Amino acid sequence: MVVGRTNGNTSSINQLGGFNLTGKRENRNLKNDYFRLKILYERVLFQLRPPMTLYNEGEFEFFMSSMPDVLTLTRVLNNENTFFKNNSSSLNSYKYEGGLVDKYIFITNRLVDTIKQAMTEYIKIRNLQNENAELKSYKEILHDKDKLVEYLEEQKNTSHLFSATATLQTRPQLKLWYQIYMERHGPPGDGVFNSELLAAIIEELIESGEILEDELIF
């Protein structure tokens, strides 16, 4: 991207893509920020790609074994020397490479998927906690004669109130984008729907007019 500017009889050119900005300080800060983001991806985020992908796919055993050493990773992330904060001249050895934004988009999608998976795991944990609380109450009843007698008496007096049976007639329906996802890519198993694939389907449905943006519920 090139931006031209004219001032009286003089003109200057600011080239953002090639780091040729007006003023040496702006040019230097832009390059340093770019290379520090590159370091962040290579030394930290890249190492988190395998465990995040495995976690999102529900492969929890492999997820645990693929995790890098968290303490080491934390030290690298929070060490100023990692990013040459006090010695920016060392960044001069880095070369510009394209595709950094695409790498950050990919890792951000994995992060979104990880959050979605964490939400489903939270729901599972809450359900298990509720089941455990119920089982604990039954265990207490079974191990306490007075409570057991009281429980059986209560059941005898109230069981007729709950003798009727009911059948659910309405079948649950998946949102259209989830239906198409499973037709094309199969069910995600114990994992989550891949964000990139799901986003592509949603864009198709919006462009075709089959759904509206305000219909989106994940």
Secondary structure, 3 states (H helix, E strand, C coil): CEEEEEECCEEEEEECCCCECCCHHHHHHHHHHHHHHHHHHHHHHHHHHHHHHHHHCCCHHHHHHHCCCHHHHHHHHCCHHHHCCCCHHHHHHCCCCCCHHHHHHHHHHHHHHHHHHHHHHHHHHHHHHHHHHHHHHHHHHHCCHHHHHHHHHHHHHHHHHHCCCCCCCCCCCCCHHHHHHHHHHCCCCCCCCCHHHHHHHHHHHHHHCCCCHHHCCC
